[in-house]
Amino acid sequence: MNRMELIEQIRVKTGKKKKDIEEILTAFTETVSEELDKGEKVRLAGFGTFEVFHRTARSGRNPKTGEQIMISDGKIPKFRAGKRLRKHLNQ
């Protein structure tokens, strides 16, 4: 499902205008991104938690050439599903 399909599904379920849903979805993704950038977690009870983990620098190999390369450190966004979401998926 892509962004427009998600907006359409929400429109069908809520009866709201596509434009309103798109604005809310944009605000949601921007807010989550801003909070993660600050190092904060975003918890949605029953759904899951968005958080950032720090990945340390490490060495790796180029799969094509076998050459050893250095992979830089960085921030990795992660999502952990909440209890209700996991339960729903495993019914």
N, C-alpha and C positions, 0 to 999 in steps of 0.2 A: 504494500500500500504506500503510495506516495502522498505528498502534502495535500494535493488537490482532492485526492480520493478520501483522505481523512476529513477534510473540510466538508465534503459532500455527505459523508456518513454522519457527521455531527449535525449538519443541517437537517437531515432526514429525522434524526432522533429528537432534535430540539425545536424544529420549526423556525429557527432564527435565520436571519439573512446571511448569505455567504460572506459578504463584506465584513459584518460584525464578527463572525467566527474567525475569519482570517486575521483581523486586528487582534483578537484575543490570543490566538495561537502565536502570532508574532511577538506579542508582549510576553507571553509565557516563555518562549524560547530565549528571548533576549534577557529576561530576568534570571532564568536558570543559568545562562552563560555568564552573566555578570557576577552572580553569587559564586559560581565555581571559580571564576577568575580571582575572586577575593580569598579563595581558599575555604569557603563555606560549603557545607553539605545542604542539599535540598531534599527534605523528607516529605513524601506524600503518603500518609498513613494508609496501609493496606495495599498500596500500589508499588512503592519502592523508594530507593534513595539514589540520588545522583551525587557523586563525589569525585574528587580529583586525587590521584595518586602520583607520587613522584617516581619516575623511572630513572635509575642510575645509568651512567654511561657504561657500555660494555663492548666487548669485541664480538664480532660475528663474521660470517662468511658470505661472500657473494655467491648465490646458488648457481649462477651461470658459469663463472670463471673459477670458483673455489678460492679466490683471493680473500685474505683476511682483511676486514675493514673495521673501523671504529664506529659504533653507533652512539650518538650523543645522548645525553640525559634529556629529560623533558617531563612535562606534565601529561598525564593520561586521564581522560574522563572515563568514569565507569558508572554503570547502573547495576544496582542489586535489587532484584525483585522482592517485594514484600510478601508477607505470609498469605494474604488473601489472593494475590495474583498467582502465586505458586499453586495454591490450593485449586483455584479456578482452572488453571492449565492442566492439572493432573486429575481432573474429575473423569 
